[in-house]
Amino acid sequence: MPTSPPQYTLRLDGNDLERGKLADLEARHVFEAEPRRTFRWHRGQRHYPGRYWCATTEGFVGYESRLELAALLLEDFDHRAVRIASQPFELIADRNGVERSYVPDYMIEHDDHRFTVIEVKPKRRLEDPEIAGALRWAGDIIQSRGWGYRIATEPDPALLSNVRFLAGYRRLWQFPRRDVEVVEAAISEAPTFGAAMRSAGAALDDIPYARAVVLHLLWRRSILCDLTSALANHTALETP
């Protein structure tokens, strides 16, 4: 018996669900919808849900675990991301003769108009053949729609620590454009993080604030460094 084509559902407003063929689902419509699953909090729960203020979207994006939050932080830090949606849609399709459903963790729109669906899973769980098979099934269907599919696991600890620290300086409105431009000019030839701090402090005559502006520029990728090592005065800097 022929199987029906993959379907989707979107949560549009509260409990109002839209259902249709996955092949007909436009990615832009996904970002207009609400998270497919409701984020719930209750005493004693084992997972760790919450909402993160995302600089990419200038709004809150939900997560259901610390690992999902880590993945979300790294996507927010990626300057190629222009939109991020959590729990974006439900996929409904046949798997081995049984109708199955699947809700991925994130969907990303990139600045080149590509889209990537992300599933977040601990590495140890990918060793389970049932879980690995289910994710291959979902990934094949999503990729056949023309979207990318990626599984995110535990990130490099140093990278995550540095990005989490820089996220404290992600809010654009906290840094007037004039001050940012002054610091960019002052540190344009600074070879190290320490040198950039000294040059920025001299340019603004306010060392603590100048330090914050330099860290904001690192968040924005206006200056680059190796974030897989501890950030220190001797850390080498470069421009994009």
C-alpha positions as CSV (number, residue, x, y, z in Angstrom):
1,M,0.0,0.0,0.0
2,P,1.5,3.4,-0.9
3,T,2.2,5.7,2.0
4,S,1.0,9.3,2.2
5,P,3.6,12.0,1.7
6,P,5.2,13.6,4.7
7,Q,3.0,16.1,6.5
8,Y,3.6,19.0,8.9
9,T,1.8,20.8,11.6
10,L,2.4,24.4,12.8
11,R,1.1,26.0,16.0
12,L,-0.3,29.4,14.8
13,D,-2.1,30.8,17.8
14,G,-2.4,28.9,21.0
15,N,-3.9,25.6,20.2
16,D,-4.7,26.4,16.6
17,L,-2.8,24.0,14.4
18,E,-2.2,24.1,10.7
19,R,-1.6,20.8,8.9
20,G,-0.5,20.2,5.3
21,K,2.1,18.5,3.1
22,L,5.7,19.1,4.1
23,A,6.5,19.8,0.4
24,D,4.2,22.8,0.5
25,L,5.5,24.3,3.7
26,E,7.4,27.5,3.1
27,A,10.3,28.2,5.5
28,R,9.3,31.8,6.1
29,H,5.9,30.5,7.4
30,V,7.7,28.5,10.1
31,F,9.2,31.7,11.6
32,E,5.8,33.2,11.8
33,A,4.4,30.3,13.9
34,E,4.7,29.7,17.6
35,P,6.8,26.9,19.1
36,R,5.1,23.6,18.3
37,R,5.5,22.3,21.8
38,T,4.6,24.3,24.9
39,F,7.5,25.0,27.3
40,R,6.5,23.9,30.8
41,W,8.0,24.4,34.2
42,H,7.2,22.4,37.3
43,R,8.8,21.4,40.6
44,G,11.0,18.3,40.3
45,Q,11.3,18.2,36.6
46,R,14.6,16.7,35.3
47,H,15.1,18.8,32.3
48,Y,15.9,22.5,32.3
49,P,13.6,24.7,30.1
50,G,13.7,28.4,29.8
51,R,13.9,31.4,27.5
52,Y,17.0,33.1,26.1
53,W,17.0,36.7,24.8
54,C,18.5,36.2,21.3
55,A,20.4,39.0,19.7
56,T,19.8,37.5,16.3
57,T,16.0,37.7,16.6
58,E,15.9,40.6,19.2
59,G,13.4,38.5,21.1
60,F,13.1,35.4,23.4
61,V,13.8,31.9,22.0
62,G,12.9,28.9,24.1
63,Y,15.0,25.9,25.0
64,E,14.2,22.6,26.9
65,S,17.6,21.7,28.3
66,R,21.0,23.1,29.2
67,L,22.4,21.4,26.0
68,E,19.8,23.1,23.9
69,L,20.7,26.4,25.5
70,A,24.3,25.8,24.6
71,A,23.4,25.1,21.0
72,L,21.2,28.2,21.0
73,L,24.0,30.4,22.3
74,L,26.4,29.2,19.5
75,E,23.8,29.8,16.8
76,D,23.1,33.3,18.2
77,F,26.9,34.0,18.1
78,D,27.0,32.8,14.4
79,H,26.8,36.0,12.4
80,R,25.5,34.0,9.4
81,A,22.2,33.3,11.2
82,V,19.5,35.9,10.6
83,R,16.5,34.1,12.2
84,I,16.1,31.3,14.8
85,A,12.9,29.4,15.7
86,S,12.7,26.9,18.5
87,Q,10.4,23.8,18.3
88,P,9.6,25.0,14.7
89,F,7.2,22.4,13.4
90,E,6.0,18.9,13.7
91,L,6.9,16.3,11.0
92,I,4.5,13.5,10.5
93,A,5.5,10.6,8.2
94,D,5.6,6.9,7.7
95,R,8.5,4.9,9.2
96,N,8.5,1.2,8.7
97,G,4.8,1.1,8.1
98,V,3.9,3.2,11.2
99,E,3.0,6.9,11.3
100,R,5.5,8.7,13.4
101,S,5.9,12.3,14.5
102,Y,8.9,14.4,15.2
103,V,9.6,17.9,16.4
104,P,13.1,19.3,15.9
105,D,14.7,21.7,18.3
106,Y,15.6,24.6,16.1
107,M,15.4,26.0,12.6
108,I,17.9,28.6,11.4
109,E,17.7,31.0,8.4
110,H,21.1,31.9,7.1
111,D,22.2,35.1,5.4
112,D,22.4,33.3,2.1
113,H,18.8,32.3,2.4
114,R,19.5,28.7,3.2
115,F,17.7,26.9,6.1
116,T,19.0,24.4,8.5
117,V,17.0,22.3,11.0
118,I,18.8,21.3,14.1
119,E,18.3,18.5,16.5
120,V,20.2,18.7,19.9
121,K,21.2,15.4,21.4
122,P,23.9,14.3,23.9
123,K,26.6,12.1,22.2
124,R,25.8,9.2,24.4
125,R,22.2,9.0,23.2
126,L,23.3,8.8,19.6
127,E,24.9,5.4,20.4
128,D,21.3,4.1,20.8
129,P,20.4,2.4,17.4
130,E,16.8,3.3,17.8
131,I,17.5,7.0,18.3
132,A,20.2,7.1,15.6
133,G,17.8,5.5,13.2
134,A,14.9,7.9,14.0
135,L,17.2,10.9,13.4
136,R,18.4,9.5,10.1
137,W,14.7,9.0,9.1
138,A,13.9,12.6,10.1
139,G,17.0,14.0,8.5
140,D,16.4,12.3,5.2
141,I,12.9,13.7,5.0
142,I,13.9,17.2,5.9
143,Q,16.8,17.2,3.5
144,S,14.5,16.0,0.7
145,R,12.5,19.2,1.4
146,G,15.6,21.2,0.5
147,W,16.6,22.2,4.0
148,G,19.8,21.3,5.8
149,Y,19.8,19.0,8.8
150,R,22.3,18.9,11.6
151,I,22.7,17.1,14.9
152,A,24.3,19.3,17.6
153,T,26.0,17.6,20.6
154,E,28.1,18.8,23.4
155,P,30.3,21.8,22.2
156,D,33.9,22.4,23.0
157,P,33.9,23.5,26.7
158,A,36.3,26.4,26.2
159,L,34.4,27.7,23.2
160,L,31.1,27.5,25.1
161,S,32.5,29.2,28.1
162,N,33.9,32.1,26.0
163,V,30.7,32.5,24.0
164,R,28.6,32.4,27.2
165,F,30.8,35.2,28.6
166,L,30.7,37.3,25.4
167,A,26.9,36.9,25.3
168,G,26.8,39.3,28.3
169,Y,27.8,42.0,25.7
170,R,25.4,41.1,22.9
171,R,22.8,43.8,23.2
172,L,23.3,46.3,20.5
173,W,21.5,49.2,22.2
174,Q,23.9,49.2,25.1
175,F,26.7,50.5,23.0
176,P,26.2,53.8,21.1
177,R,27.4,53.6,17.5
178,R,29.8,56.6,18.0
179,D,31.6,54.8,20.8
180,V,31.8,51.5,18.8
181,E,33.3,53.4,15.9
182,V,35.8,55.1,18.1
183,V,37.0,51.8,19.5
184,E,37.0,50.1,16.2
185,A,39.4,52.8,14.9
186,A,41.5,52.7,18.0
187,I,42.1,48.9,18.0
188,S,42.3,48.4,14.2
189,E,46.0,47.4,14.5
190,A,46.0,46.0,18.0
191,P,47.8,42.6,17.8
192,T,46.4,41.2,21.0
193,F,43.4,41.4,23.3
194,G,45.5,43.2,26.0
195,A,46.7,45.8,23.4
196,A,43.1,46.3,22.2
197,M,42.0,46.9,25.8
198,R,44.7,49.5,26.3
199,S,44.0,51.3,23.1
200,A,40.2,51.3,23.6
201,G,40.7,52.6,27.2
202,A,42.8,55.5,26.0
203,A,40.4,56.3,23.2
204,L,37.3,56.5,25.5
205,D,39.1,57.6,28.7
206,D,36.9,55.0,30.5
207,I,38.7,51.7,30.9
208,P,35.8,49.5,32.2
209,Y,33.4,50.8,29.5
210,A,36.0,50.5,26.8
211,R,36.6,46.8,27.9
212,A,32.9,46.2,27.4
213,V,32.9,47.7,23.9
214,V,35.8,45.5,22.9
215,L,34.0,42.4,24.2
216,H,30.9,43.6,22.2
217,L,33.0,43.8,19.1
218,L,34.2,40.2,19.7
219,W,30.6,39.1,20.0
220,R,29.7,40.9,16.8
221,R,32.7,39.3,15.0
222,S,34.1,42.7,14.2
223,I,37.3,41.4,15.6
224,L,38.3,37.7,15.8
225,C,40.3,35.5,18.0
226,D,40.7,31.8,18.9
227,L,37.8,31.1,21.3
228,T,38.8,27.5,21.9
229,S,41.3,28.7,24.4
230,A,41.0,30.9,27.5
231,L,40.7,34.6,26.6
232,A,43.8,36.4,27.9
233,N,45.8,39.5,27.4
234,H,48.2,37.6,25.0
235,T,45.3,36.3,22.9
236,A,46.0,37.2,19.2
237,L,43.4,39.3,17.4
238,E,42.6,39.6,13.7
239,T,40.0,41.4,11.6
240,P,37.5,39.5,9.4
